[in-house]
Amino acid sequence: MRHTIMIITGVIGLMLCGCSETKYVPEGQYLLNRVKVESDGKYRDVNSANLKSYVRQKGNTRWFSSFKLPLSTYSLAGKDSSKWINRTLKNIGEAPVIYDTLSTTRSMQDLQMRLQNMGYLRASVDATFKEKKRKINVTYHVHPREPYYLGKVNYEVRDTAIANLLRLDLPEHRGLKENMRFSVENLDNERNRLVGELANRGYFRFNKDFITFRADSMPGEKAINLTLVIHANTDHDGNEIPHLSYRIGKVNHLSGDSEDSIIHLRKRVLQRNTFIRSGELYSAKKLQDTYAHFGRLGAVKYTSISWEEHQRERLLDCNIHLSTNKPSTISFQPEGTNTAGDFGAAVALTYQNRNLFKGAENLTIELRGAFEAIKGLEGYGNDNFEEYSVETKLTFPRFIAPFLANSFRRRINATSEVSMLYDLQNRPEFHRRVFSVAWKYKWNDSRHHDRYRIDLLDLNYISMPWISETFRNEYLNDTESKNAILRYNYENLFIMKIGMGYTYNNGRIAIKANAETAGNLLHGAAHALNFHKNAQGQYTFLDIAYAQYVKGDVDFTRNIQLDYNNQLVFHAGFGIAYPYGNSTILPFEKRYFAGGANSVRGWSVRGLGPGSYISKDGRIDFINQTGDMKLDLNMEYRTHLFWKIGGALFVDAGNIWTIRSYDDQPGGQFKFDEFLKQLAVSYGMGFRLNFGYFILRFDMGMKAVNPAYTTSKEHYPLLHPDFSRDFAFHFAVGLPF
């Protein structure tokens, strides 16, 4: 089967490569083959890849910047459009890009204008051409030359009230200073800053058209003397008059629903999310804050704010029109499951109320049931897996906490969340029950890229009410087995944890950090109150041993945009957890695993590590293939292919390790002089279907370096590939990092 696929792929590749790309290029014209932008020197802010976006005509799409498969597909079509195969090939392919001289001329003008806007006022652009076999390559040569800088900077304000308000006669109040780059970006930034200052101090009708610049250059010099002018307002006859500042009159909350004149929100909620106050000066920022805070309320469908100006007074009445969603919805979601080849089905019924107490509180109740037929089990009473769960979550769109300043509450977007979950699992080997309760806070400051989370309290009770005799005798009570990790994870356990999280994302750099600890409060109480100890010497709470550990994770992602449809992404992730006090082993849910769609993609999920550990029993080794420490290093090249389809090439490295040495995980303990040799490496390619609101991802990975090996061929699959042994396919929703 593998050889058949390779032969078919090779035949298709030969057909596409052998097809003439110029088949549909008219006589006397050229196929635009390649477009380049080159600079005649090294300039800190002149990026050829970014400048390429100003070129009006680009060549045909190249998969992974190399293969013009869409054009080749189009060229496979015959010229008889009555045949469906020809129409289909043209629809899924891409027509040839015919070179246009006018587009080249305009592209040169656009590139020159862009350089001049960056301060390279004497920049020039020319183009060279290389023609071969009805194909043409175009190279744009940009010559920025020396940039221009600001010389003397003056501010001229023709409105006395604005002059007294902004105090631009003081250097510290000016955004433009001597020796700054003379660029359109710097000038626009200063104009927008001044407009924002005035718009937040009552000047409702002031806009950037009232701000102009006068520039004066000296022959032979690279300095521009600049004057920024803030013009006064004018009346109908063209006479200069002062600009007017406005205060807020009445603030009205009105229903935006044509069929319902009542706003189904409490008055206090309306006031809390309205930043526009009667008697205060008009502020554009407070207007945007009001939009943002109402927009995040799940009960609000849309918000529209209008103004009514008083004829004789400088007052603005504010009308806030709110349209609310239907409070209650019920959704039904069936799904199919496939766990290691065992097929099953699941169904979820979800009730949601977006306005429970008339304050945009969101109540969600989800009932879920799953069934799976398990194959390959012997000696058990049945072969089915059943799971039933109910989860209730109540979210408040604000902080529910004392001792917080009102200014802090109003500045941030916050939610408080309380949740409760009961999960019942019946497997042929055991029955498991999980009960959890949590109280969490999430918030972000709308002025920054930071987000925060605090898990104030998270209680988890894990119960094992029944374990089959076969499973107990084979794995848990086997005198020859010393698998403490396995036994620990099939005992009753209580986890009481607190945690916090932080994320930062500005589109180029993303940082995610989490920390949590469990059992410390209970351990302090255990010593003070002399809690009972079990046979293993652990303190118990309600006759159940509690877990005690500390855990921390950090992820860093750097996105480098190469051009308009290509990017390079680097990712590094590190996590470590340490059990102590009442625990010598981490709970299974808190342990790290490697492999899968978001880790080292040459391995299946939970198929890698720890360290150089070699799997022995596939039925139960998902317990042993976990660790206390994790390292992931990833590099991924992403490109747009066509339509909504993107592609990726990736290289992954990483592994997991244990901090302590366990008999049933030989080679799994982290050691500084060995961990580099135990890094697993994989490579591969993937495809993404980007529908905007979600992304479907298909990744195909191959092992390159395998730290768990018995022969040299297994150690370096890159040199000795075996498709059946080294290949892993992953399907996931969303990007890996």
N, C-alpha and C positions, 0 to 999 in steps of 0.2 A: 504493500500500500504506500509506504513512504517513497519507494523508487518511482511508483506511478505518478505521485504528486510532483516529484522533482522533474520528471520527464514532461508532464503537462505544463508546468511552470516554465521550463526551458523553451518549449515550443511556442508558448504565448509570447515569451520575451523576444524570441527570434523574429516572430511575426511583427511585433510592434517596432522593434529596432530596424527591421528591414524595410518597413513601409516608408515611402518617400514623404518627408515633411512638407515639401513644396508642391505636392500634388494639386492643391487647391489655390496656389498662388498664381494670379493672372500673369500673362506674358508681359514682360517689360517692367514688372514690379518685383519687390524683394520681401522675403520673410524677415521680420525683425528677430534676429537670433539672440543677441545678448546686448544688454545696456549696462554701462559702467559709469561711475562718477569718480574722477581722480583729482586730487589736489596737488599743486606744484610744490608743496612744502608741508611741514608739520605745524599745524596751528591747534592750540589747546581746545578751542571751541568749534572747530570745523570738522564735522564728522561726515565722511563720504556716504556712509550707510543712511544717515538721517537725511542728507541732501537728496538722496535718490527718490525720496517721496515727492519731491517737486518735479520730477520728470513726468511729463504727461503721457508718454507712450512707453510701455514696457513690453518685454517679450512674453511669449506664452508661459503658462504655469509650468514650473519644474518641480517635480516631486523630490523632496530632500535636496533642493537646489541643484539637481543634476539631471533628472530624467523627465523629458517632456511627454509623459505617458498620455495625458489628456489630448494633446495634439496628435500623437501617434494613433490613438483610438479613433479620432475624427478622420484621419487620413486613411484608415482601413475601409471606410465606407465607399461604396461605389457611387457613381454619379446618377444612377437611376433612382430617383426619390420615391417611385411607386413601390419599391421593395421595403418591407418593414425593417429588415436587418440594417439597411443603409440609414433609414431614419433614426433607428435606435442608436447606432454608433455615433451619429452626428449629435444626438441629444445628450448622450452621456460624455461625449468628448468635448473638445474646445477648438473652435475655428482658428486658423492661422492669423497672427497679427501682421497685417500688411504695413510695411514701413511708410510713414507719412512725413514729408519734409516740413510741413507747416507745424506739426507737433514738436519737431526738433527745435525750430526757431523759437516757438513759444516757451519751450522748456528752458532754453538758454536764457531767455528774458526773465523767467521765474527764478532761476537759480541766481542770476545776477541781483535781482531785487531782494532775494532772501539774504545774500551776503551783505548788501548795502544796509539792510535793516539791522544786521548784526554789528554794524559799525565799520565795515570794510567798504568805504565810500568809493574807492577807486578800483573795486573788483571788476573783473571781466571773465567771460566764459566763452570758450570755443569748443568745437566738436570735431572729431576725426572719425573716419568711416573705413571699414574693412569689408570688402565685398568678395563673396566666393560662392559659386554655384547657386545663384539666386537667393542667397542669404546675406544679411548685412549685420555687422556688429557696430554699435555706436558707442563712442567713449566721449563723455563730457569732461573737459578739462577746466577746472575752476582755478582762477588766479586771484586769491583774496587781497594780496599785497598788505600794506601796513594798515592796522585799524586806527580809527580816529577816537579821541578822548575829549571829555569836557574840559574846557578852559574855565573862564569866569562864569559863574552861575548867578543869575539874578531872578528874584521873584517880584512880580508886579501885580498887586491886588487892587482892583479898582472899586472895591466895596469896603467901606470903612468898618462895618460890623464884622465882616468875614476876616478882614485883616487883624482886628483886635482878637478875634476868636482863635485863629490859627497861629498867630505870632510867627509868621514865616521869616521875619527879620532876624530870628535867632537861628544859628546854624544847626543846632540840635533838633529843630523842628522840620528841617528840610530833608527830603529823600534823595535829592540830586546834589552831588558834591563834586568838587573839582577833581579831575583825574579819573573819574568814572568812565566806563566805556560809553561812547555816544552810540546808543542803539535804540531801536524802536521799542524793544522790550522794557528797557529802563525808563523811557519816557512814558510809556503806557502804564507801567506799574505806579509811577508817581502820580499820574493823573487819576488813576483808579483809587489810589490811597486818599487823595484829597477829596474826591467825590464821596468816598465812603465816610470820611470824617464829617463832612457837612451833612450827608444824608442821615447820619446817626445823631445829629444835633439840631434837628428840626427842619432842615432845608429840604422840604418835600419835593419841590419842583427843580431842584438843581441837578444838572447832568453834565457829562464830560464835554459837551459841545461848548460850555462856557469857559473851558480851559484850552488855550492854544500856546504854541511855542514860536519864538523867533530865534533863528540860528544865524551866526555870523562866523565865517571861517576866514583865516588869514592865509594869503598865498604862501605856499611852501611850508606850512606848519600842519601838524597833525592834531591841533586842538581846535575845538568848536566853542565859541562863546555863546551861551544860551540864556534866553530870558523866558521864564514861564509866566504867562499872563492869565490871571483870573478876572474875567470880564464881569462887569455889572450887568444887571438885567436891563431890558429896554421896554418902553411902552409902545403903543400902537404907532406913535409918531417917530419912533426911533430914538427917543431921548433916554439917556441912562437913568435907571432907577435902582434902588437897593433890592437885593434878593430878600424874600420873606421867609421867616422861620415860622413853623406851625406847631401848635400844641394839640393834644388829643382832647376832643370833646367827649361825646358819649361813646361807650363801647357796647355794642348790641350783639347778642348771640341769637341767630335766627336759624330756623330749620331750612335745609336745602332740599328737602323732599317735597315734591309737589303734592303728594298724596297724604302727607302727615306733617302737621304744623308744630308738632311737639319734638323737642330734642330729648332723646332718651338717655341723658347724662345728668348727674347731679350738678347743682350749681357750683359746688365747691370744686368739682373736677374741671368745669369750664374755666373757673378763675385760676386754678393751679396751672393750667396749660396755656393761659393767655398772658403774654408778656407785655401787651399794649395796655397802658394804664391811663385813665382819664386824668387830665391835668399835666401830664408829662410831655416833654418835647417829642415830636415824631422821630422814630428811629427805624431805619431800614433793617438793622440787625435784629431788633425785637420783633419786627414783622416776620423775618425768616425763622426766628426761634419759635414763634407761634405756629407757623406752618409745620415746622419739624416736629414739635411736640404733639400736635393733633394728628399728624400723619402717622405717628408710631402707635397710636391707639387702635387696637384691633376692632373696636366698635365703630370707628369713623371710616366711612367709605371715601369721602373726599372733602376738602376744605377750600372755600373760596372767600377771599377778603376784599372788600370794596371800601371806598372812601367817599364821603360827602363833605364838600368844602362849604363853610359858612360864607355868605356873601360879604358881610361887613366885619367879620372877625377872622383872625388868623387861627381858626379852629378846624379840625378835621374830625368828623364823626366816623367811627369805625364799625362796619357791619361784617360780622364773621358768620358766614353761611356754612352749616355743617350738615352733611348727609351721612346717616348711619347705616351700617350693615344690618341684615337680619341677625338677631341675636343668637339663634340656635341653628345648628346644622348637624346632620347625621351622614356619615360616609361609610361605605362598605368596600373593603379592599381584599380581594382574593390574591393569592400568590402561590407559586410553585417553589419547591425546595429541592436541592440536590446536595446531600452531604456525603462526600466520598463515594458517590455512586448509588447511595440510597435515596430513592425518590419519595417525595411526600407532598403534602399540600397544607396551606395555612390560610386562615381567614381572620380579618380584623374588622371590628365594628367600632366606630369612633363617634362619640357625641361631643360637640363643642358648643359652649356658650360664651360669646365674646363680650358680654356685658352683664355679668352675673348680678352685681350689686349696684348697677347704674353708674359704675365708675370705670368702665372698660376693663374690668377684671375678666380674665380668660380662664374658663374651666374646661378641662379636657378629660374625658373618661374613655379609655380604650379597653375593649374586651378582645382577647386574641386566643385563638385555638389552633393547634398544629398537630398533624399526624404524619408519621413516617414509618415505612416498612423497612426494617433493618435486615440485611442479608449476612450470611456467614457466621452467625452466632450458633454455638452448639452448647447444649447442656442447660438452656434457660427455658423458663416456662412459656414465654411468648416471644415474638419477634417484632413487636411494635413499640414505637416511641410516641408518647402523647405529651402535649404541653398545653396548659391553660393559664392565662394570666389576666389580671385586671390592674390597670394603672390609672391613677387619678392625679391630675396636676392642676394647681391653681396658681395663676400668675397675676401679680398686681403691677400696673405700669408705673410704679414709684417705689421709693424706699419705705419699707415698713420697719422703722427703727427709731429709737429715741435719740436725743442729744445730737441731732444733725442740724446745722445751720440752714435757714431757709434759702440763703443765697447759693449754698452748695446743692440743695435739692433741686433748685430751679435751673442751675447751670448744666446739670448732667442729665443724660437719658438713662434712667434706671428701671430695673424690674426686680421684684421680690417674688420668689417662687417656693411653694411648698408642694411636695409630691409624695405619693405613697404607692408602693408596688407589692403585689403578691403574685408569685410565679410558682406554679406546680408542674413538676416534670416527673413523668413515669417512664423509665427505661427498663429494658429486660434485666439489666444488671443491678439497678438501684432506683430508689425514689428520692427526689430532691425537692426541697421547699425553700423559697427565698422570700423574705419579707424585709422591705426597706422603707425608711422614712427619711426625707431630706428637707432642709431649709437652705436656700441659696439666694445670693444677691449677684446681679450683673449690672454693670453700668459702663458708660463711656462719656467722655467730654466731647461735645459736638465740634469743638474747635481744634481737636487733635486727632491723631490716628490710633490712639490707644484704647484698649478695652480691658476691663477688669472683671474678675469673678471671685467671690468668696463663698465657699461651702461652709456655712456656719455650723451646721450639724448634719451628719450623714450616718444613719444607723442601718446596719445590715445584719439580719439574723439568717443564718444558713443552717438548715436542718436536713439530716439524712435519716428519715424515719424507717427506711427498710433497705437492706442490702441482701441480694440473693446469696444463698449458700455457695453456689458455684463460684461467683465472683469473689466472695469473701475467702473461700478456701484457696482459690487459685492465685490471688494477688495480695490479699491483706493479711491472711493468717499463715502464708507459706513460710515455714521456718528457714528456708534457704534464701528468702528474699529479705533484704534489708532496706527496701525502698521506703524511707521515711517520708519523702515527698508525696508518694502515692497514698500512703495511709493518712497523712495529715489532711489531704484534700477530700477524704471521705468520712470526715468526722464533723459533728456539729461545731459551729463557729459563730462568734459574735464579733462584729467590726464596728467600732465607734470612731469615726474619723472627722477631721476638719481639714480644709484645703483652700488653696487660692490659685488663681490663674491670671496670666497677663498675655495679651497679644498686641502686636504692633504691625501695621501693614500700610505702606504708602504706595503700593502698586509695583515697586521695584525691590524693596526689602521687606521681608516678613519675619517676625520673631514671635515665637510662642513658648511660654514657660509655665510650668505647673509644679506645685509642691503640695504634699499632703502628709499628714501624720495621723497615726491611730493608736489608741490604747493608753495614752499618757495620763489622761484624767482618771481612767479606771485603775491604772497601775498605782497612782498616788493614793486613791481611795482604798485599794487592796492592801497596801502597807499600813495605812492609818487604821483601817477597820478590821484588819486581819481576815481577809477573804479566805474561803476554803480553797485548797489545792487538790487537783486531780492526781491520778496515778503517775502522770508524766511530770509532776512537779509544777504545773501551770496553775496560776490563780484562775478562779472561775467567777463569773457573774451570772446569777440565776442558774447556777449549776452548769454553765457553758464556758469553756475556755475562750478568752478574748484575744484578738490579734493585736500585736504591737509592732509597729514599723515606721520608718520614714522613707519617703519616696520623692524624687524630683526628676523633671524632664525639661529639656530645652531643645527647640528646633529653630534652625536658621535657614532661610531661603533667599537666594539672590537671583533676580530675573534681569537678564541683559537682552534688550531689544536690538537685534542685529539690523533688521530693516522692517518694512511694513508687514511682512508675513512670516518672519523667522525670528526665533528667540532661543537663547541658551539659558538654562535654569540650573543652578547649583543648590544642593540641599545637604544639610548636615543635621543629624539628630542624635542626641545622647540622653540616656536615662539610667538612673541608678536607684535601687531600693535596698534598704538594709533592715532585716528583722532583728529585734533585740528584746531584752527584758523578758516578756511573757512568751516570745516566739523565737524559734530558731529557723523557721521556714516561712516564706511569704505565702499568703493565700493565693490560690490558683488565679483568681480574677485580677490580682495585682502583679503577677509575674509577667515578664516580657517574653515575646516570641518573635521569631524572625522568619522571613519568607512571606510570600503572598503579594497581593497587588500593590501594597504601599511600602514594601521593604525591598529585600534583595529578590528580584523577580525571576531569577533562574530556579528558585525553589518554590514549592507549593506552600500554602499557609501552614505555619508551625512545622515546617519540614527541615529547618536549618538549626544547627547548634544543639546545646550550648558548646562553644569552643570546637573541639575536634571530636565531640561525642558522635558515635555511630549508632543509628537506630537499630534496635534489636527486635522489638515487638510492635508492629504497626498498629495493633488494636488498642494499645494503652500508652504508647510512647508520646502521645500528645501531652501527657503529664511531664515526662522526662525532658521533652524538648522545649523547656521553658527556662528562664534565668532571672537573675537579679540585676543584670546590667545589659544595656543594649547600645550599639553604635551603628548608625546608618549613614552612608556617604553616597550621594547620587548626583549624576550629571545627565541632563536630558536636553536634547535638541528638538525643538518643536517647530513645526512648519504647517502652514495652511496648504492643503492640496487642491481641493475644489469644492464648490457648493458649501455644505456644512461639515465637510470631512477634513480632518487634520491628521498629520502623521507625527511620529516621534521616533528618535533613536536614543537609546539610553545605555548607560553603564552604571551598575550598582555595586556597592561593596558594603560589608558589614557582618555582624554576628551578634550573638548574645553569650553571656557568661554567668556563672554563679560566683558569689563572693566566698561562700563556704565550700568546702569539699564534701561531696556526697558520693557514697559508694556506687549508687546506681547511675551516676552521671560521670563516668571516667573521662578525663580530658576536658571537662566543662568548667573548671575553676579558672578565674581570671588571674593571669600572671604577666607582669610587665615584660619579661623577657621572651614571652611566647605569643602574646595576643596578636602581633602583626602577622605572624605566620598563620594564624587562625582566622584571618579575614577572608570571608568568602567573596568572590567576584562573579558577576554575571553581566551579560549584555543582551541586547535584543531590540526589537522594534514594536511599535504599536500604532493603532488607529483610534481616532476620537470622533464621535458624532456630537457636534456642538449645536444644541437646540436653544442656546441662550440661557434658559432657566435651568437647564441641567445638561450634563455631559455624560455620554456613554463611552466607556473606555475598554479597548481590547488590547492587551499587551501579551507579547510572546517573548519569553526569556529563555536564554541558554546559559548553562553553567560555564564559567571560564576557569575559575580556581575553586576547588572543593577541599575544605580543610578536613572533612571526614572521609578518609579513603583507606583502602587496603592495598591498592596497586598504584603505580605511577600514572597509569592511564586515567584512573579515577581522580587522581590529584590534580591533573591539568587537562580538563575536558576541552579547553580551548585548542590544545594541540591534538587531542584524540577524541573528537566529538562523537557522541552516540545519541541520536535523536530520541530514542525510546527511554534513555536513562537521564538525559540532561535537559530535556525540553519541559517548559511549564507554560500553560496558557492561563490568563487571568481576565476575568470580566468584572468590571467595577463601575460605579457611578461616581463621577467627579474626578478631578486630577489627583495624582498621588501626593503632591506637595505644591 
